[in-house]
């Protein structure tokens, strides 16, 4: 049965059956890699049900495409006639379809603005999807204005779901714009209230991501445990978001093998939904950074290049900068320096100070490993001034060592091998078995590595991973 056949199998009064069949057939098409046909199928179904919008509920529109907090899209809340809410939400689903595939950002933003400009500002589902579209499109000013307008009404009439959705969207805007302490705070408050079961999973995922970004990976692991998400195979409505968030926590903690596994599992999940846009799920860049730290440079370059191509197609400078950062780290040579310089140029005009700082830190470490000490000092000094831990402290210490003329020579090949296995999570005994060494020899090589890099132990090894080579 073709997409057109499904869309035409409809009689008056059957829009709910049509959507149910479209949802079933869509997943079947996506599993075969036929994403474009799946999107056409959903688009035709949406046009068809718009003629009889009053016969469709919010739940009928949920899960037609990927969206974090999908249950909010199906919530039966909001002012005005339900048919109007359904029209708003069908436009929101159209915006999400374009966003997830990374196609036509201008049209996705237009559809989102149609939703936000139509009557019914308390329609949580349509508002949630439309503002998320603007955030993915990096239209942060417009997203912030939409949240301000939604917050201007009387608070006493606002439902718990409306309040929590608004808080989470504002927190997401802060996270993307680099205001991470504010994001951590608001995500934590929403989780503590625990008043909107539709949003508990996405609140946990975004909280974990924000905690990881500010170097609080232990708190991130606690938040993951509290969410009930314990493994890549754990069934959860927000599985994709939690996987990419846990990958970020592993990356921050230096557990690169686990981070790579979770990022790739997120990629499988994204593929089942036909999500290609790295602005929605940046699993490729996270996988590339983990693979690079594990010495799998070729794999890391492939992942980062794929993400860069997809980010270019979507067209936000932030997405392209993040992908180029991963590509530069993966290449580890003068080509990598060029990629990181381009990323720095793209991101320097954005309000996201965290991403800019990460790129400058990566540049400093890469230049240092290439012996370009004066250039390295400049970028490491800029990264040190941001205060983003833990690597800002390491950058500051390295700048001091450079100023004192105490920068140590590079690591030996054996030291690099031992350090890479330690980064992969191997114990000293396991490293010894893998390399046919004694445990005492492994300890000797690690001690030399710590001394040369100016770190105190395994906990800080991840911070200096870019200098291991």
N, C-alpha and C positions, 0 to 999 in steps of 0.2 A: 504493500500500500504506500503510495507516495504522500508527501506532505499535503499536496493539493487535494487528494482523495479524502484525507482526514478532515480537512477544513470544510469540505463540501458536504460531509455526512452530518447534516444538521437539519432540523425542522424547527419551526417557531415553537418556543417554549422549552428548547433543549440546550440552552447555553452552558449549563453546569455539566452536562454529559460531554459536551464538546471540549470543555476545558480539561476535564478528567482524562479524556482520550488523548488530547494534545500533550498533557503532562506525561502520560505513559509513553507515547510514541517519541516524544522529545528525548527522553532518557535512552531509549533504544537507538535512536539516530546518533546521539553523542557518543555512546559506547562504541559505535562503528567509525568514529572520527568524522561524522557528517554534520559538523557544527552549523554550517550555513543553512542546510536544509532544516535543521532543528529550529533555528531562529526564525526562518520563514514560516514554519509551521505555527509557532507561538504567535507571531505577528498577525497571521491570518485569523487565528482563533480570537485574538484580542479585538480585531476589527469587527468580527462577526458578533461577539457578545455585546459590543458597545451598542448595538441596535436594540438590545433588550436588557439593559444594565441592571434594572431593578430585580431581575431574576437570579442574580449572581451574588454570592456572599464573598466576604473578604478571604475566607479560607480557600475558596475556589481559585483565587489569584495567587496565593502563596505557592512557592516551590515550582513556579513556571520557569524561573531562572534563578541563578545564585544571588543571594543577598545575605550578609550577616544579619542575624536577628530576623529571620524569615517569618517567624510567628507574629512579629509586630506588623508585617505587611498584611497579615490575615486578620488582625484584630478588628472586632466589630465596635469600634469607638469612633466618635467624631460627630460634629454637628451637621445639620442639613439632611436632605433626602439621601437615602442610601444610593440611589442611582447616580447621584452626583459624585459620591465618594468612589463608586466603582469606576467612573470615567477618569477621575483623578489617578486612581491606582493603575488603570490600564496604561495611562501615559507614563507612570512611574516605572512599570515593568518594561515598557519600550526603552526608556532611558537606561535601565539596568542591562538589557540585552546588548545595546550598543557598547556600554561600558565594559561589560565582562569580556566581550570579544575584542575590545580595544579598537573599535571602529568608529570613525566619525565623531570625534569629541565635540565638535560644534553642535551637531544635531542632538547628541546626548544631553548637553547642557540646555539646549532649547527645550527639549521635552521636560527636563527637570524644572525649568522656570515656568513652563505651562502649568505644571502641578502646583507650584508654590504661588502662582498668581491667580489661581482659580479659587472660588469660594470654599470655605470649610477648613480654616487653618488648624482646627483641632482634630482633623483626620490624621491620626498618628501614623497609620500605615503608609499613606501617600507621602506625608511629610518626611518620614524616616528614609524612604527609598530615594526621594528627590535630593535631600541634603547629602546623603551618602554619595550620590552621583556627582554633586558639585565638589565634594571633598576629593574624590578619586580624580576629578578633572583639574584639581589644584585651584579651583575657583573659591579660595578660602574666604575672601571678603564677602562674596555673595552668600556663601554658606553661613557665615557669621551673622550677616544681616537677616537672613531667613530665621535663624534661631532667635535673634533679638525681637523680631516681629511676633514670633510664636510665644515668646515669654511676656509680651506686653499685656496680654489679657488677664482677667481676674484669676488669681491663683486658687481661690476656693472652689472654682468649678473644674479645675484641672484634675484629671485622674492620675493615679500613681504611675500608670504606663506612660502617659503623656509627660509627666515630670521626669521620669527616669530616661525616657528616650531623648528628651531635650538635653538633659545633663550629659548623657553619653556622647551625643553628637558634638556638644561643645568641647567635651574632653578630647574627642578625636581631632577636632580642629586644632586644639592646643598641642596635641601630640605631633601632628603633622607639621605644625609651624614651629616646633622646637621648644615650646613652653612646657617642658616635661614635668617639672614639679607640680604644676597646676593640674596637668592631666592625671598624674598618679593620684593626687588628692581626690579628684572628682570620681574617678573610677572606683577608688576604694570606698567612698561614701555610698555610691550606688550599690556596691556589693554588700555593704554592711546593712543597708535598709532591706535588701532582699524582698522587695515588694512587687516586682514584675517578673514572673517566671519566664515570660517570653524573651527576656533580655539578660538573664543571669549568665548564660554561656558566653555571650559576646562581651559582657562586662568583664568577666574573668579573663578572657583572651586579651582584650585591650589593656587591662591592668597589668598582665604578665609582660606584654610587649613594652609598656612604658617603664615598668620596674627594671627590665633588662637593659633598656636604653640608658638608664642612669646608673648602671653598674650594680643594682641591687638584685643579683641573681638568686641569692638565698631566699629573699622574700618572694621572688617570682616563682620559685619551686614550691613554696608553701601555698601560694595562691593557686597554683595548678592542682596541688593535692586537694585543697578545699573545694575545687570545682568538680571533683569526682572524675577527672580525666587522668588515666593512669598509663596509657599506652597507645601506640599507633593504631592498634586494632580495636580500641575502645569505641563502641557506638556512642555517638553524641550528636545532637542537632548542629552544634557548632564545631564539628570535627576539623574542618579545614582551617578555621581561625585559630583553634587551639593548637593544631600542629605547627602552624607557622609561628605562633607565639612561643611554643615550647622550643622550637628550633632557635629562636632568638635568645631564649634563656640559656640554652646549651652553648651557643656561640659566645655569649657574654661570660659564661663560666669557664670557657676553654674546653668544654666537652665536645670536641669537633666531630667525632664519629657519630655520636648520638644526634648532634645538630644536623648533620648531613642526612641521616636516616629519616628524621622528622621532616626535613625540607622536601625530600624526595617523596615521602608519603603524602605530604600536602599537594605536591605536584600531581600525583595520581588522583587525588580527590578533586583538584581543580579541573583535571582533564575530563572527569565524569560529568562535570557541569558545563564543560566547554568554555571555562574561564582561561583566557590567554593573556589578559592585561596584567602586567606586573604591578600596576597601581592598585589593583584589587588584592592580589596575593603575590607578594614578592619572593616566592619560594626559590626561584632560580639564583638570584643574587646571594641569598643566604646560603644555599647549597654550594655556590661557587666559593664563597669565603671559607666555608668549612673544608671543602675539598682542597683548596689551596693550602690551608694550614696543615693538612694531612700529607702534603707532598704530591697530590694528584693534580698537577698543574694543567695537563691537557684537558682533563674533564672539566676543570674549573673554567678554563677559557671558553670551551664550547657553551657551557651554561650561561656565562656572562655575556657572550656575543649574542646568544638567542634573546636574552632579556633586553639587551641594548636595541636590537632590531625591533622588538615588540614595543619598547618604550618610545622609539622614534616614530613608530606608526601612530601611537596614541598622542604623542606630541607635547607632553609636559616636560619642562626643563628638569624638574625634580626627579622624575622617573629616569630620564636619560642620565642624569648625574649619578644616581644611585647605581645604575647598571655599569657605568664607566668606572666607578670606584671599584666594584667587584672585578671588572676586567683588568684594571691596572694592577690590583693586588695579585691576580692570578698570573699575569705575565712576568712580573718580577725582573724586568729589564728596562732598557731605555724606552721601549714601546709602552711599557707599563707607566713610566713617568709621563709620557705624552698623554696617555688616557686619563691619568689622575689630574694633570694640569687642565685638560678639557673639562673634566668633572668639576674641578674647583671653579673654573670660569662660569660654568652653567649654574652652579649652586650659590655662588657668592652674592647673586642678586636676590636670593630667596630668603625668607625670614627663618628658615630652618637651620638654626645655628649648629645643631647636633650633626647633621649630615655634612655641613661644611667642615666642622672640626674633625670628623672622622676622615674625610678626604685629606686634610692637611696633615693629620697624624700619619696616615698611610704614605703620603708623599715624603714626609720627613724620614720615616723608617726606610723606605725604598732607596732614597737618595743616600742615606747613611750606609746601607749595605753595598751601594755602588761606589762608595768612596768620595761622594760629592758632599763634603762635610759642611762647607759654608752654606750651601743651599739647604741642606738638611737642617741646620741650626735655625734658619729662618722659619721653615714650616713647622718644626717641632715647637719652637717658641710660640707661634700663633696657636697651635693646638693646646699647649700648656696653659695659655691664658683663658681658655674657655671654662675650666673647672669641671669638665665632664670626667668623672672617675670611671675606671681606675687608670686609664691610659694617659690622662692629662698629668697625673703625678709622675708617671714614668717618663713622659716627654720632658717635664721640667727637670727631672734628675739627669736625663741624658744631655740636656742643654748645658747644665752645670758641669758635667764631666767633659763635654766638648770645650767649654770655656777654660777649664783647667788643664786641657791637653792630655786628659787621662782616658781618651777613648781607646778601648782594647782592640787587638786584632780580631779578625773574623774567626768563626768557629772552625774546627777541623771537621773533616767528613764524618769521622766516627762520632764526634759530639753532636753533629746534626742528626745522624741516624738515631742516636739515643733520644735526643730531644723530640724528634718527630713521633717516635713511639710513645713517649711520655704524653705528648699532646693528644695522641689517639686514645688515651685513657689506660694504657698498660701500666701495671705495677712494676717496680724495679725487678722483681723476680721474673715477671713475664718478659720484660725487655731483655734480661740476661739470657733467657731460654731462646728468644727469637734471634739474637745476634751471636749466640754461642760464646757468651762472656760470663764472668763471675758477677755476682751481685755487687761485690766490692768495686769491681771495675766500672759497673754502671753508675754507682754512687760517685765514683771519682770523676767520670765524664760529666755527670749532671752538676756536680759542684763547680767544675771548671766553667761550664756553660753559665751558671748563675753568676759567677764572679765576672766573667767577660761582659755579660749583658747588664750587670748592675742590678740584679734582682735577688730576692731573698729565698726563693724556693719555688716549688711546683705551682703554688697558687698564683704566682705572678708570671709564670711561663707563658700563659696565653696572651698576656699583654705584650710580650716581646716576640710573639710568634713571627711577625713580619721580618725579623732580623735573623731568623734561623736559616731561611733559604731552602 
